[in-house]
């Protein structure tokens, strides 16, 4: 009969300890006993390969749980910076506490792909607030776009310029920004000046700092309550996270 997985893993732990020369274990078994333990493990793996598969799956699940717990703890610690910064641009229900945070880059094709998904999510959830976190990680053009958006916010034009940039060519330039701001009725001269303001760079740096703490590997990324979602996720996945956060908040 196949030995229980726990017993096989216990044997494996002992034998591996012996093989790497841990003194306490080495004094407990003779060379013959060590050889027998190795043979037991080898035979068990040969007779029932699922033992190794189950062990690997169990280790992966344990690692995933630890990572999930660590991420949740980090999200809780960063909650004020994620959802309660009055300087952040927002969409949706401005007065709601149910908040989805989006980290995005204006040049990111996956961020652009998510535009109709986010629009559908906001339409289906009138109690949802969307916080934008500009995260320019794709080069100088991304930085230029982020600076322009945060400068446009000072004129009340963040959303208008956001929509124009995200619908336009991904290679953001001074000329394209000039054309977009003029079309959206924004003051180009003022925007150019505000783009150079220290507080604009400070806000970009703050977003980059949060992203590093969350170990974000790219854009887009979404935070909904205690959940972190990475990449161009499906509408159903975002809705599930919104529902879970709403339920947790008792709404």
C-alpha positions in Angstrom: 0.0 0.0 0.0 1.3 3.5 -0.8 2.6 5.3 2.3 0.8 8.5 3.4 2.2 11.6 1.8 3.1 13.2 5.2 5.2 10.2 6.1 7.0 10.1 2.8 7.7 13.9 3.1 9.0 13.4 6.6 11.4 10.7 5.4 12.4 13.0 2.5 13.1 15.9 4.9 15.2 13.7 7.2 17.2 12.2 4.3 17.8 15.6 2.7 19.0 16.9 6.0 21.5 14.0 6.1 22.6 14.6 2.6 23.5 18.2 3.3 25.3 17.2 6.4 23.2 18.5 9.3 25.0 17.1 12.4 22.0 16.3 14.5 20.5 14.1 11.9 23.8 12.6 10.8 24.4 11.3 14.3 20.9 9.6 14.4 21.3 7.2 11.5 23.9 4.7 10.3 25.0 4.7 6.7 22.8 1.6 6.1 19.8 3.3 7.7 20.3 6.4 5.5 20.5 4.2 2.4 17.3 2.4 3.4 15.5 5.8 3.8 16.7 6.9 0.4 15.4 3.6 -1.1 12.1 4.0 0.6 11.6 7.4 -0.9 12.8 6.2 -4.3 10.4 3.2 -4.3 7.5 5.4 -3.1 8.0 7.9 -5.9 8.4 5.1 -8.4 5.3 3.2 -7.3 3.1 6.4 -6.9 4.4 9.4 -8.9 1.4 11.4 -7.7 3.2 11.7 -4.3 5.7 14.1 -5.8 3.0 15.9 -7.8 0.9 16.4 -4.7 3.9 17.6 -2.7 4.7 20.2 -5.4 1.0 21.3 -5.6 0.9 21.6 -1.8 4.1 23.7 -1.7 2.8 26.0 -4.5 -0.5 26.5 -2.7 1.3 27.3 0.5 3.6 29.8 -1.3 0.5 31.4 -3.0 -1.2 31.7 0.4 1.8 33.3 2.0 2.1 35.7 -1.0 -1.6 36.5 -0.8 -1.4 37.2 2.9 1.6 39.5 2.4 -0.1 41.4 -0.4 -3.2 41.9 1.7 -1.1 43.2 4.6 0.7 45.6 2.3 -2.6 46.8 0.8 -4.0 47.5 4.3 -0.9 49.4 5.2 -1.1 51.5 2.0 -4.9 52.0 2.0 -4.7 55.8 2.9 -2.3 56.4 0.0 -4.3 54.2 -2.4 -7.8 55.5 -1.8 -7.7 58.6 0.4 -5.4 61.0 -1.3 -7.6 64.0 -2.2 -5.1 65.0 -4.9 -5.7 61.9 -7.0 -7.9 62.2 -10.1 -11.1 60.2 -10.0 -14.0 59.0 -12.1 -17.3 57.5 -11.3 -19.1 58.2 -8.0 -16.8 60.8 -6.4 -18.6 60.5 -3.0 -18.4 56.8 -2.6 -16.1 54.9 -0.3 -16.2 51.8 -2.6 -13.0 52.5 -4.5 -11.2 50.8 -7.4 -7.6 52.0 -7.9 -6.0 51.8 -11.4 -2.3 52.0 -12.0 -1.8 52.7 -15.7 0.6 54.0 -18.3 -0.8 56.1 -21.1 1.3 54.2 -23.7 0.4 50.7 -22.4 -1.7 48.8 -25.0 -3.3 46.7 -22.3 -4.4 49.8 -20.3 -6.0 51.1 -23.5 -7.7 47.8 -24.1 -9.2 48.1 -20.6 -11.0 51.4 -21.3 -14.4 49.8 -22.4 -14.2 47.3 -19.6 -13.8 50.0 -17.0 -16.6 52.0 -18.6 -18.9 49.0 -18.4 -17.8 48.4 -14.7 -18.6 52.0 -13.7 -22.0 51.9 -15.6 -22.9 48.6 -13.8 -21.9 50.0 -10.4 -23.1 53.5 -9.9 -21.7 53.4 -6.3 -18.1 52.8 -7.5 -15.4 55.4 -7.4 -12.3 55.0 -9.7 -9.0 56.5 -8.6 -6.3 57.0 -11.3 -2.7 56.4 -10.4 -0.5 57.5 -13.3 2.4 55.2 -13.5 4.8 56.1 -16.4 7.0 53.1 -16.7 7.3 52.9 -20.5 9.8 55.6 -21.2 10.0 59.4 -21.7 6.8 59.6 -23.7 4.9 58.0 -20.8 6.4 60.5 -18.4 5.4 63.3 -20.7 1.8 62.0 -20.9 1.6 61.6 -17.1 2.9 65.1 -16.5 0.4 66.5 -19.0 -2.5 64.8 -17.3 -1.6 65.9 -13.8 -1.1 69.4 -15.1 -4.5 69.3 -16.9 -6.1 68.3 -13.6 -5.3 71.8 -12.4 -7.6 73.1 -15.1 -10.3 70.6 -14.4 -9.4 68.8 -17.6 -7.8 65.5 -16.4 -10.6 63.2 -17.7 -11.0 65.0 -21.0 -7.2 64.8 -21.7 -7.1 61.2 -20.4 -9.7 60.1 -22.9 -8.1 62.0 -25.7 -4.6 60.6 -25.0 -5.8 57.0 -24.5 -7.8 57.1 -27.8 -4.9 58.7 -29.7 -1.5 57.4 -30.9 0.5 55.7 -28.2 3.6 57.8 -28.9 2.8 60.9 -26.9 4.6 64.0 -28.1 4.6 67.8 -27.4 2.9 68.4 -30.7 0.2 65.7 -30.1 -0.5 67.1 -26.6 -0.7 70.7 -28.0 -3.3 69.5 -30.5 -5.3 67.6 -27.9 -5.3 70.3 -25.3 -6.4 72.9 -27.8 -9.3 70.6 -29.0 -10.3 70.0 -25.4 -10.4 73.7 -24.6 -7.4 73.7 -22.2 -4.8 76.4 -21.8 -1.7 75.1 -23.5 0.7 77.7 -22.1 -0.6 77.1 -18.6 -0.4 73.3 -19.0 3.2 73.6 -20.2 4.1 75.6 -17.1 2.2 73.3 -14.7 3.9 70.2 -16.2 7.1 71.5 -14.8 5.7 72.2 -11.3 7.5 70.2 -8.5 4.2 68.8 -7.1 3.5 67.0 -10.4 6.8 65.1 -10.2 6.2 64.5 -6.5 2.9 62.8 -7.3 4.4 60.7 -10.0 7.2 59.7 -7.6 4.6 58.8 -4.9 2.8 56.5 -7.4 6.0 54.8 -8.4 6.9 54.3 -4.7 3.5 52.6 -4.0 4.0 50.4 -7.1 7.4 49.3 -5.8 5.9 48.5 -2.4 3.2 46.4 -4.1 5.8 44.8 -6.3 3.8 45.6 -9.4 5.5 44.1 -12.5 3.7 46.2 -15.1 0.5 48.0 -16.1 -2.4 47.9 -15.8 -2.9 46.9 -12.1 -6.0 47.2 -10.0 -6.6 47.4 -6.3 -10.1 46.7 -5.0 -10.3 46.4 -1.2 -7.9 43.7 -0.2 -7.5 42.4 -3.7 -4.7 43.1 -6.2 -5.4 42.3 -9.9 -2.7 42.5 -12.5 -3.0 42.8 -16.3 -5.9 43.2 -18.6 -8.4 41.3 -16.5 -12.0 40.3 -17.5 -15.0 42.4 -16.5 -16.3 39.5 -14.5 -13.1 39.3 -12.4 -13.3 43.0 -11.6 -17.0 42.7 -10.8 -16.3 39.8 -8.5 -13.7 42.0 -6.6 -16.2 44.9 -6.4 -18.9 42.6 -5.0 -16.5 41.1 -2.4 -15.4 44.6 -1.3 -19.0 45.9 -1.1 -20.0 42.8 0.9 -17.0 43.3 3.2 -18.0 46.9 3.8 -21.5 45.9 4.6 -23.0 47.7 1.6 
